[in-house]
Amino acid sequence: MVAPGRLPRPPERSRLDAVRTAGQDAPALENPALAARAADRIGAVLLVETLHRTESPRYPLVTAEAGVAVVDRGDEATGLGDARFLMDLCHLAVNGEDLPRVIDRYTANTGHVRIADDPARGAPGTGTLPLRTGAEAFDRLPREARAAR
């Protein structure tokens, strides 16, 4: 998994105040392409993940749309088509995303799904997230869309 831009130093996982946003966007667009090429050389897939907005308030990827946009830019830059979205249902739900909509819209771009509940990324059913609704959205997909890549 590669975070766009520079490698973060926990707990910040975010942009640098001293550097203009545009100055940080250029490497953020280059890094997925570099990572995708490196992954391709070893037969791996690049996964791009959004993060939890409250844990990483300045991290630029907090929506499925933003994460998939980075995937698309990486694929465009390399022509490899091996970058994928890591669909973290906990992060997306906590950030206010509509899970069935995200699943319906972005499954084709997804390489891995992570399911955890909130709080504390607990086991599904131990918290407050609408994970059953999300799981039902996967059930509506054609079988080939649910199969592992």
C-alpha positions in Angstrom: 0.0 0.0 0.0 1.4 3.4 -0.9 0.2 6.7 0.5 0.3 9.5 -2.1 3.0 12.1 -1.6 5.7 11.5 0.9 5.8 8.7 3.4 4.0 9.9 6.5 5.5 10.0 9.9 2.8 8.8 12.3 0.6 10.1 13.7 0.4 13.0 11.2 -0.2 11.2 7.9 -0.8 14.5 6.2 0.3 17.4 4.2 3.2 19.7 5.3 2.2 23.2 6.3 5.4 24.7 5.1 4.9 23.4 1.5 2.2 24.7 -0.8 -0.4 22.1 -1.7 0.5 22.2 -5.3 4.1 21.4 -4.4 2.9 18.3 -2.6 0.5 17.2 -5.3 3.2 16.7 -8.0 4.9 13.9 -6.1 1.6 12.6 -4.9 0.7 12.0 -8.5 4.1 10.6 -9.4 4.4 8.1 -6.5 1.4 5.9 -7.5 2.9 5.4 -11.0 6.3 4.6 -9.5 4.8 2.2 -7.0 2.6 0.6 -9.7 5.7 -0.1 -11.9 7.6 -1.6 -9.0 4.6 -3.7 -8.1 4.3 -4.9 -11.7 7.9 -6.0 -11.7 7.2 -8.5 -8.9 3.7 -9.5 -10.0 2.0 -7.5 -7.3 -0.9 -5.0 -7.3 -0.7 -1.4 -6.0 -3.5 -0.7 -3.4 -4.5 2.9 -2.6 -6.4 3.4 0.7 -8.4 6.3 2.0 -7.9 7.1 5.7 -10.2 8.0 8.6 -10.8 11.7 8.6 -10.7 12.2 12.4 -7.5 10.2 12.8 -5.8 11.9 9.9 -7.5 15.2 9.4 -5.1 16.6 6.9 -4.6 13.5 4.8 -6.0 14.3 1.3 -7.6 10.9 0.6 -10.7 10.5 2.7 -13.4 9.6 0.1 -13.7 6.7 -2.2 -13.8 9.2 -5.2 -10.4 10.6 -4.1 -8.9 7.2 -3.7 -10.1 5.9 -7.0 -8.9 9.1 -8.7 -5.4 8.3 -7.6 -5.8 4.7 -8.8 -7.0 6.0 -12.2 -4.0 8.5 -12.4 -1.6 5.7 -11.6 -3.1 3.5 -14.3 -3.1 6.3 -16.8 0.5 7.1 -16.2 1.7 3.6 -16.5 -0.7 1.9 -18.8 -0.4 -1.2 -16.6 -3.9 -1.2 -15.2 -2.7 -2.9 -12.0 -3.5 -0.2 -9.4 -6.6 -0.9 -7.3 -8.6 0.8 -4.6 -8.4 -0.7 -1.1 -12.1 -0.3 0.0 -11.9 0.1 3.8 -15.5 0.1 4.9 -14.7 1.4 8.4 -12.8 4.4 7.1 -15.4 5.1 4.5 -18.4 4.8 6.8 -16.8 6.9 9.5 -16.0 9.6 6.9 -19.7 9.7 6.0 -19.7 7.7 2.8 -22.8 5.8 1.7 -21.5 2.2 1.7 -23.9 0.7 -0.8 -23.3 3.6 -3.2 -19.5 3.3 -2.9 -19.7 -0.5 -3.4 -22.0 -0.2 -6.4 -19.9 2.6 -8.0 -16.3 1.5 -7.2 -16.2 -2.3 -7.1 -14.7 -2.5 -10.5 -11.7 -0.4 -9.2 -11.3 -2.4 -6.0 -8.6 -4.9 -5.3 -9.3 -5.6 -1.6 -12.0 -4.9 0.9 -11.3 -4.4 4.5 -14.2 -4.8 7.0 -14.1 -3.6 10.5 -16.5 -1.9 12.9 -16.2 1.4 14.8 -15.1 2.1 17.4 -11.5 0.7 17.5 -11.7 -1.2 14.2 -13.5 -4.0 16.0 -15.0 -7.1 14.6 -18.1 -6.6 12.4 -21.2 -6.3 14.6 -19.4 -5.0 17.6 -19.8 -1.4 16.9 -22.0 1.2 15.3 -21.3 1.0 11.5 -24.0 -0.1 9.0 -21.8 -3.0 7.8 -24.8 -5.3 7.1 -26.1 -2.8 4.6 -22.6 -2.7 3.0 -22.5 -6.5 2.9 -25.9 -6.7 1.2 -24.6 -4.3 -1.5 -21.9 -6.9 -2.3 -24.6 -9.6 -2.5 -26.3 -7.6 -5.3 -23.2 -7.6 -7.5 -22.9 -10.2 -10.3 -20.8 -13.2 -9.1 -17.8 -12.3 -11.3 -17.6 -8.9 -9.7 -17.4 -10.5 -6.2 -14.7 -13.0 -7.2 -11.1 -12.4 -6.0 -8.8 -10.9 -8.7 
